[in-house]
Amino acid sequence: MLARDPDDVTAWTWRLIAGRGLQIEPAAERALFDEVIRRHPGHVVAHEQYLQYVCAKWAYLAEDPVRLFALARRLVHGRR
């Protein structure tokens, strides 16, 4: 799908979701997230899915709640 339409944010978002399932490295997951928000900064599903990746439940980054909410606030305001 991305080969046909590299700006398809839905396809990028599904890659983000698949990355979590495949347990890809944090830098790779962040790169996928950045691809989505570069094209659509307010893409709610991509933000939700990236926050799922970084939450302690998945143990990839094991973010504590304070840092997780700080990340969410930065993303909402367009800062990375």
C-alpha positions as CSV (number, residue, x, y, z in Angstrom):
1,M,0.0,0.0,0.0
2,L,2.7,2.5,0.9
3,A,4.6,1.7,-2.4
4,R,1.4,2.9,-4.2
5,D,0.7,5.9,-1.9
6,P,3.5,6.8,0.5
7,D,1.3,9.6,2.0
8,D,-1.4,7.2,3.2
9,V,-1.5,7.9,6.9
10,T,-3.8,5.0,7.6
11,A,-1.2,2.6,6.1
12,W,1.6,4.2,8.2
13,T,-0.6,3.9,11.3
14,W,-1.2,0.2,10.6
15,R,2.6,-0.2,10.3
16,L,2.9,1.5,13.7
17,I,0.5,-1.0,15.2
18,A,2.2,-3.9,13.6
19,G,5.5,-2.7,14.9
20,R,4.3,-2.9,18.4
21,G,3.1,-6.5,17.8
22,L,6.4,-7.4,16.2
23,Q,8.3,-5.8,19.1
24,I,10.4,-3.6,17.0
25,E,13.1,-1.4,18.5
26,P,11.9,1.9,20.1
27,A,13.8,4.0,17.5
28,A,12.1,2.1,14.6
29,E,8.7,2.5,16.2
30,R,9.4,6.2,16.8
31,A,10.4,6.6,13.1
32,L,7.1,5.1,12.0
33,F,5.2,7.4,14.3
34,D,7.2,10.4,12.9
35,E,6.2,9.4,9.4
36,V,2.5,9.6,10.3
37,I,2.7,12.9,12.2
38,R,4.8,14.4,9.5
39,R,1.9,13.9,7.1
40,H,-0.9,14.4,9.6
41,P,0.2,16.0,12.9
42,G,-3.2,15.6,14.6
43,H,-3.7,11.9,13.7
44,V,-5.5,10.7,16.8
45,V,-5.1,7.0,16.2
46,A,-1.4,7.2,15.6
47,H,-0.9,9.2,18.8
48,E,-3.0,6.6,20.7
49,Q,-1.0,3.7,19.2
50,Y,2.4,5.3,19.9
51,L,1.4,6.0,23.5
52,Q,0.4,2.3,23.8
53,Y,3.9,1.4,22.6
54,V,5.6,3.5,25.2
55,C,3.4,2.6,28.1
56,A,4.7,0.2,30.8
57,K,2.1,-2.4,29.9
58,W,4.1,-3.3,26.8
59,A,7.4,-2.9,28.7
60,Y,9.2,-1.5,25.7
61,L,10.1,1.8,27.2
62,A,8.5,1.2,30.6
63,E,7.7,4.9,30.9
64,D,6.5,6.0,34.3
65,P,3.1,7.8,34.3
66,V,4.6,11.3,34.8
67,R,6.9,10.9,31.8
68,L,4.1,9.3,29.7
69,F,1.8,12.3,30.3
70,A,4.6,14.7,29.6
71,L,5.2,13.0,26.3
72,A,1.5,13.1,25.5
73,R,1.4,16.9,26.3
74,R,4.4,17.5,24.0
75,L,2.8,15.6,21.2
76,V,-0.5,17.4,21.5
77,H,1.3,20.7,21.3
78,G,3.3,19.6,18.2
79,R,6.6,19.2,20.1
80,R,8.6,16.0,19.9
